[in-house]
């Protein structure tokens, strides 16, 4: 195991390059220090990663003729989460304090995304032109607040859930900008602007999501009898003997969660749900509003609906640095699998590991994805500190289906199109989700012909 008795295994201590991520790490007993390599600059990242982050991970150590590599695995049977390549040491120039003037910070962020962001083409962005237009706005005395405006402007049009800018306040990074801008998010922001009772969009958004969850849960019979997994999940039966499982995220199932604890908790809850819903005529898996999380959690959920092992997608690093592509499979998980008809409800608020769940479920013959295309922000999120007080996150992986298709920027399309949230109808923020559940249950019961077939 990577972690033994609250310390890293002795074979992992030392200095490594994290392949495909453009960073070097230095591992001691309890911490990982990171160094960012960006073209002409290398520097210490202010984030120190604790030993608890990799609790439950296993590893495979390979000593070749001219190099030593280590692959880390979040759980047995899953693809490698990270590939490390041993290096002689951290170069001395990486240990020096980097310049933190505005010009260096802007250039570092531009270089960072130029090397490792995977989707400028899909997002219709000319990154070189962005820099050429914004660089003249940086002056010798540009303040941090003015610099932040320039950094936000550079990221503004990416429309990627994984692109964000943070700024440290003391030791804590605080979100300053999120590039997500799906049609439903735009509608939510418009609704927020039309009211005055709530001063924060984050609070407005959270209350709206809670209201959506509560409206469906009120109709459930038995089951979890309220939200479980730290509020991330509810399940039970809808009228007509239809099973229902709703998940709002794929992580954070306890207050002190990490990957290992989230896997333990979701396995137990999915086992309980599938056992009690096994006699239903069909089942709705609702990820219409899902903030994402861990792909290994999505694989655990999808595995409760798998009859045999099937390939779902392959993950490629934008700049591999020698890291092999990783094939992901859906295979039976748990003591029982649900093999009656399943309907997966998605929208443009189905994000990241929600997208990857859709990619996994679509290869199962008895699963029908219904609703709207997912967010199309599928890649994992790479988070890096910049020199000074800023931090940036972005997407650096391509998830390609077995036919070679990339859904990043497009979203995973449903088999049956159903407008859940309609930007032309603001009232659908209140009514769309519940109406969609009613339409899916009617489709299951055969009382209507159902929504029109999509591609």
VEXMISE-721735 format. One record per residue (C-alpha): residue number from 1; residue in one letter; x negated, y negated, z negated. Coordinates in steps of 0.2 Angstrom, whole numbers, plus 5000, padded with zeros to 4 digits. Example, Ala and Ser with C-alpha at 12.3 -4.5 7.8 and 13.67 -1.06 7.14 Angstrom:
   num   residuo     px     py     pz
     1         A   4938   5022   4961
     2         S   4932   5005   4964
// end
This chain:
   num   residuo     px     py     pz
     1         X   5000   5000   5000
     2         X   4994   4982   5003
     3         X   4998   4977   4985
     4         X   4993   4988   4971
     5         X   4995   4983   4952
     6         X   4999   4965   4958
     7         X   4983   4964   4968
     8         X   4978   4966   4986
     9         X   4970   4983   4990
    10         X   4951   4982   4991
    11         X   4950   4986   5009
    12         X   4960   4970   5013
    13         X   4949   4958   5004
    14         X   4938   4948   5015
    15         X   4940   4937   5030
    16         X   4951   4940   5045
    17         X   4959   4933   5061
    18         X   4978   4935   5062
    19         X   4980   4940   5080
    20         X   4993   4930   5089
    21         X   4995   4917   5076
    22         X   4979   4906   5079
    23         X   4974   4906   5061
    24         X   4960   4914   5050
    25         X   4963   4920   5032
    26         X   4953   4923   5017
    27         X   4960   4937   5005
    28         X   4955   4939   4987
    29         X   4963   4948   4973
    30         X   4979   4938   4972
    31         X   4980   4925   4985
    32         X   4978   4922   5004
    33         X   4970   4905   5010
    34         X   4973   4900   5028
    35         X   4963   4891   5040
    36         X   4971   4884   5056
    37         X   4961   4885   5072
    38         X   4967   4873   5085
    39         X   4955   4870   5100
    40         X   4942   4857   5094
    41         X   4948   4857   5075
    42         X   4948   4870   5062
    43         X   4954   4866   5044
    44         X   4961   4873   5028
    45         X   4980   4875   5027
    46         X   4986   4868   5011
    47         X   4998   4883   5009
    48         X   4991   4897   4998
    49         X   5001   4913   5001
    50         X   5004   4923   4985
    51         X   5001   4942   4983
    52         X   5020   4944   4980
    53         X   5023   4939   4999
    54         X   5017   4956   5004
    55         X   5024   4967   4991
    56         X   5030   4984   4998
    57         X   5020   4982   5014
    58         X   5009   4997   5019
    59         X   4994   4996   5031
    60         X   4984   5005   5044
    61         X   4965   5002   5044
    62         X   4956   5006   5060
    63         X   4937   5005   5062
    64         X   4932   5005   5080
    65         X   4915   5004   5088
    66         X   4914   4985   5088
    67         X   4928   4979   5077
    68         X   4939   4983   5062
    69         X   4958   4980   5063
    70         X   4972   4981   5051
    71         X   4991   4982   5055
    72         X   5003   4978   5041
    73         X   5021   4986   5040
    74         X   5036   4979   5031
    75         X   5044   4996   5030
    76         X   5041   5014   5036
    77         X   5045   5016   5054
    78         X   5046   4997   5058
    79         X   5033   4989   5071
    80         X   5018   4980   5064
    81         X   5022   4964   5056
    82         X   5004   4957   5058
    83         X   4988   4963   5065
    84         X   4972   4957   5057
    85         X   4954   4958   5064
    86         X   4939   4957   5053
    87         X   4927   4943   5055
    88         X   4910   4940   5047
    89         X   4916   4924   5037
    90         X   4925   4908   5038
    91         X   4915   4896   5049
    92         X   4908   4881   5039
    93         X   4916   4868   5049
    94         X   4933   4875   5044
    95         X   4930   4872   5026
    96         X   4927   4853   5029
    97         X   4941   4841   5025
    98         X   4948   4836   5042
    99         X   4952   4818   5047
   100         X   4970   4814   5043
   101         X   4973   4798   5053
   102         X   4988   4797   5064
   103         X   4979   4801   5081
   104         X   4971   4817   5074
   105         X   4988   4823   5067
   106         X   4997   4820   5083
   107         X   4984   4828   5094
   108         X   4983   4843   5082
   109         X   5001   4846   5083
   110         X   5001   4844   5102
   111         X   4987   4856   5103
   112         X   4995   4869   5091
   113         X   5011   4870   5101
   114         X   5002   4869   5118
   115         X   4992   4885   5113
   116         X   5006   4895   5104
   117         X   5024   4888   5107
   118         X   5031   4900   5120
   119         X   5046   4891   5128
   120         X   5043   4875   5135
   121         X   5049   4881   5152
   122         X   5065   4889   5145
   123         X   5068   4872   5135
   124         X   5064   4861   5150
   125         X   5050   4852   5142
   126         X   5035   4844   5150
   127         X   5023   4845   5135
   128         X   5009   4836   5143
   129         X   5020   4822   5148
   130         X   5027   4821   5130
   131         X   5009   4818   5124
   132         X   5005   4805   5137
   133         X   5020   4795   5133
   134         X   5018   4796   5114
   135         X   5000   4795   5111
   136         X   4999   4776   5115
   137         X   5012   4773   5101
   138         X   4998   4778   5088
   139         X   4987   4763   5082
   140         X   4972   4763   5070
   141         X   4984   4757   5056
   142         X   4999   4768   5060
   143         X   5008   4772   5044
   144         X   5014   4789   5039
   145         X   5032   4784   5041
   146         X   5028   4777   5059
   147         X   5019   4793   5063
   148         X   5034   4804   5057
   149         X   5045   4795   5070
   150         X   5032   4799   5084
   151         X   5031   4817   5078
   152         X   5050   4819   5078
   153         X   5052   4811   5095
   154         X   5039   4824   5102
   155         X   5050   4838   5095
   156         X   5067   4831   5097
   157         X   5073   4839   5114
   158         X   5067   4857   5111
   159         X   5084   4862   5104
   160         X   5076   4877   5095
   161         X   5082   4883   5078
   162         X   5064   4887   5073
   163         X   5056   4870   5077
   164         X   5055   4858   5063
   165         X   5045   4845   5054
   166         X   5042   4845   5036
   167         X   5032   4832   5025
   168         X   5025   4835   5008
   169         X   5031   4826   4993
   170         X   5018   4831   4980
   171         X   5016   4850   4982
   172         X   5033   4853   4990
   173         X   5036   4852   5008
   174         X   5053   4843   5012
   175         X   5062   4845   5029
   176         X   5062   4829   5039
   177         X   5068   4835   5056
   178         X   5076   4851   5063
   179         X   5077   4853   5082
   180         X   5092   4864   5082
   181         X   5106   4856   5092
   182         X   5118   4869   5098
   183         X   5136   4863   5103
   184         X   5144   4868   5087
   185         X   5130   4859   5077
   186         X   5134   4844   5087
   187         X   5152   4846   5083
   188         X   5148   4847   5065
   189         X   5137   4832   5065
   190         X   5151   4822   5073
   191         X   5163   4828   5060
   192         X   5151   4823   5046
   193         X   5150   4806   5054
   194         X   5168   4803   5054
   195         X   5170   4806   5035
   196         X   5163   4796   5020
   197         X   5166   4808   5005
   198         X   5150   4818   5007
   199         X   5134   4808   5010
   200         X   5122   4822   5015
   201         X   5124   4832   5031
   202         X   5116   4847   5022
   203         X   5129   4847   5009
   204         X   5143   4844   5022
   205         X   5137   4859   5032
   206         X   5135   4870   5017
   207         X   5153   4866   5011
   208         X   5160   4870   5028
   209         X   5151   4887   5029
   210         X   5158   4891   5012
   211         X   5175   4887   5018
   212         X   5174   4898   5033
   213         X   5168   4913   5022
   214         X   5182   4910   5009
   215         X   5196   4910   5022
   216         X   5192   4927   5029
   217         X   5187   4935   5012
   218         X   5205   4930   5005
   219         X   5213   4943   5017
   220         X   5201   4958   5012
   221         X   5208   4973   5003
   222         X   5196   4981   4991
   223         X   5178   4983   4996
   224         X   5165   4972   4988
   225         X   5178   4961   4980
   226         X   5169   4945   4982
   227         X   5152   4940   4990
   228         X   5137   4951   4986
   229         X   5118   4951   4990
   230         X   5117   4934   4982
   231         X   5131   4927   4992
   232         X   5125   4933   5009
   233         X   5138   4947   5012
   234         X   5156   4952   5009
   235         X   5165   4967   5015
   236         X   5182   4976   5014
   237         X   5197   4981   5024
   238         X   5208   4970   5035
   239         X   5226   4974   5037
   240         X   5229   4988   5050
   241         X   5215   4999   5042
   242         X   5201   4989   5050
   243         X   5184   4988   5042
   244         X   5176   4971   5040
   245         X   5158   4966   5036
   246         X   5152   4948   5036
   247         X   5134   4943   5034
   248         X   5129   4925   5033
   249         X   5110   4928   5033
   250         X   5097   4942   5034
   251         X   5086   4937   5019
   252         X   5087   4930   5001
   253         X   5097   4944   4993
   254         X   5091   4939   4976
   255         X   5084   4923   4968
   256         X   5066   4929   4968
   257         X   5068   4939   4985
   258         X   5054   4945   4996
   259         X   5055   4957   5011
   260         X   5054   4973   5000
   261         X   5067   4968   4988
   262         X   5079   4962   5002
   263         X   5077   4979   5010
   264         X   5081   4988   4994
   265         X   5096   4978   4991
   266         X   5103   4978   5008
   267         X   5101   4997   5010
   268         X   5111   5000   4994
   269         X   5125   4988   4999
   270         X   5126   4995   5017
   271         X   5127   5013   5011
   272         X   5141   5008   4999
   273         X   5150   4999   5013
   274         X   5149   5012   5026
   275         X   5155   5025   5014
   276         X   5170   5016   5009
   277         X   5174   5010   5026
   278         X   5172   5027   5035
   279         X   5190   5031   5037
   280         X   5195   5014   5046
   281         X   5200   5014   5064
   282         X   5187   5001   5069
   283         X   5175   4989   5061
   284         X   5171   4971   5064
   285         X   5153   4965   5060
   286         X   5155   4946   5058
   287         X   5139   4936   5061
   288         X   5147   4921   5068
   289         X   5139   4910   5055
   290         X   5122   4918   5051
   291         X   5106   4909   5047
   292         X   5094   4923   5051
   293         X   5080   4931   5041
   294         X   5071   4947   5043
   295         X   5072   4958   5059
   296         X   5068   4973   5047
   297         X   5085   4969   5038
   298         X   5094   4968   5055
   299         X   5087   4985   5059
   300         X   5093   4992   5043
   301         X   5111   4985   5046
   302         X   5111   4991   5065
   303         X   5105   5008   5059
   304         X   5121   5011   5050
   305         X   5129   5011   5067
   306         X   5117   5021   5077
   307         X   5119   5039   5083
   308         X   5102   5042   5090
   309         X   5086   5032   5092
   310         X   5086   5019   5106
   311         X   5074   5005   5111
   312         X   5081   4988   5108
   313         X   5068   4976   5113
   314         X   5049   4972   5114
   315         X   5040   4958   5105
   316         X   5026   4949   5114
   317         X   5015   4935   5106
   318         X   5014   4920   5117
   319         X   4995   4920   5114
   320         X   4991   4938   5109
   321         X   4973   4936   5105
   322         X   4972   4955   5107
   323         X   4988   4959   5097
   324         X   4998   4973   5105
   325         X   5016   4971   5110
   326         X   5028   4979   5097
   327         X   5043   4989   5102
   328         X   5058   4989   5091
   329         X   5070   5003   5090
   330         X   5088   5006   5083
   331         X   5089   5023   5074
   332         X   5101   5031   5062
   333         X   5099   5024   5044
   334         X   5106   5029   5027
   335         X   5116   5045   5023
   336         X   5131   5041   5034
   337         X   5133   5031   5051
   338         X   5149   5023   5057
   339         X   5152   5029   5074
   340         X   5170   5023   5077
   341         X   5172   5007   5088
   342         X   5163   4992   5082
   343         X   5165   4974   5086
   344         X   5151   4962   5083
   345         X   5157   4944   5082
   346         X   5144   4931   5087
   347         X   5143   4912   5091
   348         X   5129   4899   5094
   349         X   5127   4899   5075
   350         X   5121   4917   5076
   351         X   5103   4913   5073
   352         X   5086   4922   5074
   353         X   5088   4939   5065
   354         X   5106   4937   5069
   355         X   5101   4936   5088
   356         X   5090   4951   5085
   357         X   5104   4960   5077
   358         X   5114   4957   5093
   359         X   5100   4964   5104
   360         X   5100   4979   5093
   361         X   5118   4982   5092
   362         X   5121   4979   5111
   363         X   5111   4996   5115
   364         X   5124   5006   5105
   365         X   5138   5013   5116
   366         X   5152   5011   5104
   367         X   5148   4993   5099
   368         X   5156   4978   5109
   369         X   5149   4961   5106
   370         X   5163   4948   5106
   371         X   5163   4929   5105
   372         X   5151   4917   5111
   373         X   5132   4919   5116
   374         X   5120   4918   5101
   375         X   5109   4903   5097
   376         X   5095   4909   5108
   377         X   5082   4905   5095
   378         X   5076   4923   5093
   379         X   5057   4922   5090
   380         X   5050   4923   5072
   381         X   5045   4906   5065
   382         X   5027   4902   5064
   383         X   5024   4888   5050
   384         X   5008   4878   5049
   385         X   5002   4863   5039
   386         X   4994   4849   5049
   387         X   4980   4838   5042
   388         X   4987   4826   5030
   389         X   5005   4828   5023
   390         X   5015   4836   5037
   391         X   5019   4853   5042
   392         X   5027   4860   5058
   393         X   5036   4876   5062
   394         X   5039   4883   5080
   395         X   5042   4899   5090
   396         X   5028   4910   5096
   397         X   5036   4926   5101
   398         X   5046   4933   5116
   399         X   5059   4946   5113
   400         X   5062   4956   5129
   401         X   5076   4968   5131
   402         X   5073   4986   5139
   403         X   5077   4979   5156
   404         X   5064   4965   5154
   405         X   5076   4951   5151
   406         X   5072   4936   5140
   407         X   5087   4928   5131
   408         X   5077   4914   5122
   409         X   5085   4898   5125
   410         X   5100   4906   5133
   411         X   5107   4917   5119
   412         X   5112   4935   5119
   413         X   5129   4935   5129
   414         X   5144   4944   5123
   415         X   5153   4958   5133
   416         X   5170   4950   5129
   417         X   5170   4931   5129
   418         X   5180   4923   5115
   419         X   5179   4904   5111
   420         X   5177   4903   5093
   421         X   5170   4885   5090
   422         X   5175   4873   5104
   423         X   5165   4857   5106
   424         X   5180   4850   5116
   425         X   5192   4854   5101
   426         X   5185   4848   5084
   427         X   5199   4856   5075
   428         X   5192   4873   5080
   429         X   5179   4870   5066
   430         X   5193   4873   5054
   431         X   5203   4886   5064
   432         X   5192   4894   5076
   433         X   5184   4907   5065
   434         X   5200   4914   5058
   435         X   5209   4913   5075
   436         X   5195   4924   5082
   437         X   5196   4937   5068
   438         X   5215   4938   5072
   439         X   5211   4940   5090
   440         X   5199   4954   5087
   441         X   5211   4963   5076
   442         X   5225   4961   5089
   443         X   5213   4968   5102
   444         X   5209   4983   5091
   445         X   5227   4986   5087
   446         X   5231   4985   5106
   447         X   5244   4972   5103
   448         X   5237   4961   5116
   449         X   5227   4963   5132
   450         X   5213   4953   5123
   451         X   5202   4939   5129
   452         X   5195   4939   5147
   453         X   5180   4950   5151
   454         X   5164   4941   5153
   455         X   5147   4946   5161
// end
